[in-house]
Amino acid sequence: MMRLRSANSVLFLVLAGFGAKSALAQTLTTLYTFSGNPATDGGEPIAQLVRDSAGNLYGTTFEGGGSCRRDHFGCGTVFKLDTANNETVLLGFPSTGKGDMPEALIRDTAGNLYGITYVGGGKNLGTVFKLGTDGKEKVLHNFQGQPLDGDHPTGTLLRDAAGNLYGTTGGGGIHDSGTVFRFHNGALTVLYNFTGNRDGAIPNGLVRDAATGNLYGTTFSGGTGCNSPGCGVVFRLRPDGGFKVLHSFKGVDGSNPFYFGGGLLRDNAGNLYGATKQGGLSSCSGGCGVIFEVSKSGVFSVLHKFSGPDGYGPNQGLVMDAAGNLCGTAVSGGSNNTCNGGGCGVVFKLDKAGTLTVLHSFSGADGSFPAAGLVRDSSGNLYGTTFGGPGTSCGNGQGCGTVFKLTP
């Protein structure tokens, strides 16, 4: 079974269509460019942003934040970007066992931030943490690994109305294939242990139906659709523990959904939307990825197969506008082949008729490798991050990344 055990393997996954149209009158603005300096900001943002009611943006970086056992750039940061585009490091992760490689954040109504770190903590297997409005960090849980509670949390947390936190780990649990967990009143409970077989392996993020309490998610591998280790599944987990595979990917309809923040999108009718990193057309090695839907009645549909010029490796964390159009990012591909010859990534829109429009192709000079999904404001502006560009610092040869705004 494929495991995600190191920073290099994580980044490999990240940096690894019909009917596409070119963009019409889209304006991309770079709001902030990271320097990678541990003393000032950070570098290599890889998870979806959070936006508050005042328009401030919050996010995480893999690099920066002070001295770190992993490398001289630091173990990562939590940052805030205000409406004047001033960046403030709210938390730097040092080499003191409090976490390393933070992923996506969530924010409660009081302004507290919650997140996970992929590694670090007491056993270097990842953590759940809280950053209060007073600026103080608290490690809520240190993961213990197999067979206890999982290791290497992935995706993003969910928070329900009662304050419970839900999430996934990519490994650990009874079968060392990952878990779904709940954090409640200071204690973590494993809700489901994946076996790595028909039910999938390496889950990565959740979406929740508030009315029923059902949780929905995807796994990177496992299932019955491909040869071992499988192409992944879409699943449902009920509050009573009942588990159901809604779809096993077969390769031609997508394979290996994975992301660092966001998750499936669920509309008001109960339909689910997501993306796979690979599968679909054979014009890319292993396929360029797909956008898919699982209807409320359980019918699976491929909405778009990427071909390379329209993107390669789409991310989950899609957003939907009032008209039902889906917007998202693909980590590479596009019309500019300046990033290792494979394209620097795109922002796209998929309309309800199934036509995909490339809203922006990154060039490297304006950022490269948008590795996370988008956040949308009430005016329709889209906000996101790029993992690289511009420049050559941060050790990836593509710069330390950006925060951007795309105005329709």
C-alpha positions in Angstrom: 0.0 0.0 0.0 1.2 3.5 -0.8 2.1 5.5 2.3 2.7 9.2 2.7 5.6 9.2 5.1 7.9 12.2 4.2 7.9 15.7 3.0 9.3 14.6 -0.3 6.6 12.0 -0.9 3.9 14.6 -0.1 5.4 17.1 -2.5 5.8 14.5 -5.2 2.0 13.9 -5.0 1.3 17.5 -5.3 3.7 18.3 -8.2 3.1 15.2 -10.0 -9.9 17.8 -21.0 -12.6 18.0 -23.4 -14.3 21.2 -24.4 -11.9 23.7 -22.8 -12.1 27.4 -23.6 -9.7 30.2 -23.0 -10.2 32.9 -20.3 -12.3 36.0 -21.0 -11.4 39.2 -19.2 -10.1 37.6 -16.0 -7.7 39.7 -13.8 -5.2 37.9 -11.5 -3.6 40.0 -8.8 -0.7 38.7 -6.7 -1.6 39.8 -3.2 1.6 38.5 -1.5 4.8 36.8 -2.5 6.5 34.7 0.1 10.2 35.1 0.7 10.9 31.9 2.6 12.8 33.8 5.3 12.2 32.0 8.6 12.5 35.3 10.4 9.8 37.2 8.4 7.2 35.2 6.7 7.3 31.6 5.4 7.1 29.8 2.1 5.3 27.1 0.0 1.7 27.5 1.0 -0.1 24.3 0.1 -3.5 24.4 1.8 -6.8 26.2 1.2 -7.2 29.7 2.6 -9.8 30.8 5.2 -11.5 34.2 4.8 -13.2 36.1 7.7 -16.1 38.5 7.4 -13.8 41.5 7.2 -11.9 40.1 4.2 -8.8 39.0 6.0 -7.2 35.7 4.8 -5.6 33.0 6.9 -3.5 30.1 5.8 -0.4 27.9 6.4 3.0 27.4 4.8 5.1 24.3 4.8 8.3 26.3 5.3 9.4 29.2 7.5 8.7 30.0 11.1 12.1 29.5 12.8 14.6 26.8 13.3 13.5 23.3 12.4 15.0 19.8 12.5 13.7 19.2 8.9 15.5 22.0 7.1 16.8 25.5 7.6 13.7 27.1 6.1 11.6 26.1 9.1 8.7 23.7 9.9 6.0 26.0 8.7 3.7 28.9 9.7 0.2 30.0 10.3 -0.2 33.5 8.6 -2.7 36.2 8.3 -3.0 38.5 5.2 -5.1 41.6 5.9 -7.1 43.6 3.4 -4.1 45.9 2.8 -2.0 42.8 1.9 0.1 43.0 5.0 1.3 39.5 6.0 1.7 38.6 9.7 3.1 35.3 11.0 0.7 34.3 13.7 2.5 31.1 14.6 5.9 29.6 13.6 6.4 25.9 14.1 9.8 25.2 15.7 11.6 21.9 16.4 10.1 21.5 19.9 7.6 18.8 19.1 4.6 21.0 18.6 4.1 20.2 14.9 5.6 20.3 11.5 4.1 20.9 8.0 0.7 22.5 8.9 -2.2 21.9 6.6 -5.6 23.6 6.1 -7.2 25.7 8.8 -10.8 26.2 10.0 -12.0 29.2 12.0 -14.8 29.3 14.6 -17.1 32.3 15.2 -14.9 33.6 18.0 -11.9 33.8 15.7 -10.0 30.8 17.0 -8.1 28.8 14.4 -7.9 25.0 14.3 -5.6 22.8 12.2 -3.5 19.7 11.8 0.1 19.1 11.1 1.2 16.3 8.9 4.2 15.4 11.0 5.7 16.6 14.3 4.3 16.3 17.8 5.3 13.9 20.5 5.9 10.9 18.2 6.4 12.9 15.0 3.2 11.5 13.6 1.2 14.7 13.4 -1.0 16.8 15.7 -4.3 18.6 16.1 -3.8 22.1 17.3 -5.7 25.3 18.2 -4.4 28.9 17.8 -6.5 31.1 20.1 -7.4 34.7 19.5 -4.8 35.5 22.2 -2.1 34.2 19.9 -1.3 31.1 22.0 -1.0 27.7 20.5 -2.3 24.6 22.2 -1.7 21.1 21.0 -5.0 19.3 21.4 -3.8 15.9 20.3 -0.5 14.1 19.5 -1.2 11.1 17.2 0.1 7.7 18.4 0.0 5.6 15.2 -0.9 2.0 14.7 -3.1 0.5 16.2 -4.3 3.3 18.4 -5.5 6.4 16.7 -3.9 7.0 13.3 -0.9 9.0 12.0 -0.2 11.7 9.5 -3.5 13.6 9.4 -4.5 14.8 6.0 -7.0 17.2 4.4 -8.8 19.6 6.8 -10.8 19.5 10.0 -14.5 19.9 10.2 -16.3 21.6 13.2 -19.9 21.0 14.0 -22.3 23.3 15.9 -21.4 21.6 19.2 -17.7 22.2 18.7 -16.7 18.7 17.8 -13.8 18.4 15.4 -13.7 15.7 12.7 -10.8 14.7 10.4 -8.8 11.9 8.8 -5.4 10.3 9.1 -3.6 8.9 6.1 -2.1 6.0 8.1 -2.3 4.2 11.4 -5.4 2.7 13.0 -5.9 -1.0 13.5 -5.0 -1.9 9.9 -2.5 0.9 9.3 -4.6 2.2 6.4 -5.9 5.4 8.0 -8.8 6.5 10.1 -11.8 8.9 10.5 -11.7 10.5 13.9 -13.6 12.9 16.2 -12.1 15.2 18.8 -14.6 15.9 21.6 -14.1 17.3 25.2 -10.4 16.8 25.0 -10.4 13.2 23.8 -10.0 11.8 20.3 -12.2 8.9 19.2 -11.6 6.8 16.1 -14.9 6.5 14.2 -13.7 4.2 11.5 -10.5 2.2 10.7 -9.9 1.6 7.0 -8.7 -1.9 6.0 -6.9 -0.9 2.8 -9.1 -3.2 0.7 -12.6 -2.6 -0.7 -13.2 0.3 1.7 -10.1 2.2 0.6 -6.9 3.4 2.2 -5.3 6.8 2.9 -8.5 8.9 3.5 -8.0 12.6 3.0 -10.6 15.0 4.3 -14.3 15.1 4.9 -17.5 17.0 4.3 -20.5 16.7 6.7 -24.3 16.7 6.2 -25.4 18.8 9.2 -29.0 17.5 9.0 -28.1 13.8 9.3 -24.5 13.9 10.7 -23.3 11.8 7.8 -19.6 12.2 6.8 -18.5 11.9 3.2 -14.9 11.7 1.9 -12.4 10.0 -0.5 -9.4 7.8 -0.2 -6.3 8.0 -2.2 -6.1 4.2 -2.9 -7.9 1.0 -2.2 -11.3 0.0 -3.6 -12.2 -2.6 -6.2 -11.8 -0.5 -9.4 -8.1 -1.0 -10.2 -5.4 -3.5 -9.5 -3.7 -3.3 -6.1 -3.3 -0.9 -4.3 -6.5 0.4 -6.0 -7.5 3.8 -7.4 -9.4 5.1 -4.4 -13.1 5.4 -3.4 -15.8 7.9 -2.4 -17.4 6.9 0.9 -20.1 7.7 3.4 -19.9 7.2 7.2 -23.0 7.4 9.3 -23.1 8.6 12.9 -24.0 5.0 14.0 -20.8 3.7 12.3 -22.4 2.4 9.2 -19.9 2.6 6.3 -20.7 2.5 2.6 -18.5 2.9 -0.5 -20.4 5.1 -2.9 -17.9 4.7 -5.8 -14.7 2.8 -6.5 -12.5 4.6 -9.1 -11.5 2.5 -12.2 -8.8 4.7 -13.7 -10.8 5.7 -16.8 -13.2 7.6 -14.5 -10.4 9.0 -12.4 -7.9 7.7 -9.8 -6.2 8.8 -6.6 -8.1 11.7 -5.2 -5.7 13.7 -2.9 -5.5 17.2 -1.5 -4.2 19.2 1.4 -7.3 21.2 2.2 -10.8 21.6 1.0 -12.4 18.2 0.5 -15.6 17.2 -1.4 -18.1 19.9 -2.1 -21.7 19.2 -1.2 -24.5 21.3 -2.6 -27.9 22.1 -1.0 -29.5 19.2 -2.8 -27.0 16.7 -1.4 -25.0 16.1 -4.5 -21.2 15.7 -4.0 -18.5 17.1 -6.3 -14.7 16.4 -6.3 -11.6 15.8 -8.3 -9.0 13.1 -8.8 -5.3 13.9 -9.4 -5.0 11.2 -12.1 -7.1 9.0 -14.4 -9.3 10.0 -17.2 -7.6 10.7 -20.5 -4.2 9.0 -21.3 -2.6 12.2 -22.6 -0.8 12.6 -19.3 1.2 9.8 -17.6 -1.5 8.0 -15.5 -4.2 10.4 -16.8 -4.6 14.1 -16.2 -7.4 13.9 -13.7 -11.2 14.4 -13.7 -14.0 16.4 -12.1 -16.8 14.1 -10.9 -20.2 14.2 -9.3 -22.0 11.7 -7.0 -25.7 12.6 -7.0 -27.8 12.4 -3.9 -29.3 9.1 -5.3 -25.8 7.7 -5.6 -25.2 8.0 -9.4 -21.6 8.7 -10.3 -20.8 10.9 -13.3 -17.5 12.3 -14.8 -18.1 16.0 -15.5 -14.8 16.7 -17.2 -11.6 14.8 -18.1 -8.5 17.0 -18.2 -6.1 16.8 -21.1 -3.1 18.9 -20.0 -3.5 22.3 -21.7 -6.7 22.8 -19.6 -4.9 21.5 -16.5 -3.2 18.5 -15.0 -3.9 17.2 -11.5 -7.0 19.1 -10.4 -7.5 19.7 -6.6 -10.4 19.0 -4.5 -11.7 22.1 -2.7 -14.0 23.2 -5.5 -16.3 26.1 -5.0 -19.7 26.7 -6.5 -21.2 30.0 -7.6 -24.9 31.0 -7.5 -25.4 29.7 -11.0 -24.0 26.3 -10.2 -20.7 26.7 -11.9 -17.7 24.9 -10.3 -14.4 26.7 -9.9 -11.1 25.2 -9.0 -7.4 24.8 -9.6 -5.1 22.2 -11.2 -1.6 21.9 -9.8 0.1 21.9 -13.3 -0.7 22.0 -17.0 -2.0 25.0 -18.8 -0.7 27.0 -21.7 2.6 28.1 -20.2 5.3 25.3 -20.3 7.8 27.3 -18.3 7.6 25.2 -15.2 9.7 22.1 -15.8 8.0 21.8 -19.2 4.7 20.6 -17.8 2.8 23.8 -17.2 2.6 26.0 -14.1 -1.0 25.2 -13.3 -4.4 26.8 -13.9 -7.6 28.2 -12.4 -10.7 26.9 -14.1 -14.5 27.1 -14.3 -16.7 24.3 -15.2 -20.2 25.4 -16.2 -23.4 23.3 -15.8 -23.3 22.4 -19.5 -20.0 20.6 -18.9 -17.8 23.3 -20.7 -14.5 24.0 -18.9 -13.0 27.5 -19.2 -9.4 28.2 -18.2 -9.7 31.4 -16.2 -5.9 31.8 -15.8 -2.7 29.9 -16.7 0.2 30.6 -14.4 3.5 31.5 -15.9 5.9 31.2 -13.0 6.4 34.9 -12.8 2.9 35.2 -11.2 3.2 31.9 -9.3 3.3 28.2 -10.1 1.7 25.0 -8.9 -1.6 26.0 -7.2 -1.8 23.0 -4.9 -4.9 23.9 -3.0 -8.5 24.7 -3.7 -10.1 28.2 -3.8 -12.2 30.4 -1.5 -14.9 32.6 -3.0 -16.3 35.9 -1.6 -19.8 37.3 -2.1 -18.7 39.3 -5.1 -17.4 36.3 -6.9 -13.7 37.0 -6.4 -11.6 33.9 -6.1 -8.7 33.6 -3.7 -5.9 30.9 -3.6 -2.3 30.1 -3.2 0.5 28.9 -5.4 3.2 26.5 -3.9 6.0 28.0 -6.0 7.1 31.1 -7.9 8.4 33.6 -8.6 12.1 33.2 -7.9 14.3 30.2 -7.1 14.4 30.2 -3.2 12.9 27.7 -0.8 14.7 24.8 -2.3 12.2 23.8 -5.0 13.7 25.9 -7.8 10.3 27.6 -8.3 10.2 30.2 -5.6 8.4 30.3 -2.3 4.8 30.8 -3.5 2.1 33.5 -3.6 -1.4 34.4 -2.4 -3.6 35.5 -5.4 -6.9 37.0 -6.2 -8.8 36.3 -9.4 -11.4 38.9 -10.3 -14.0 37.8 -13.0 
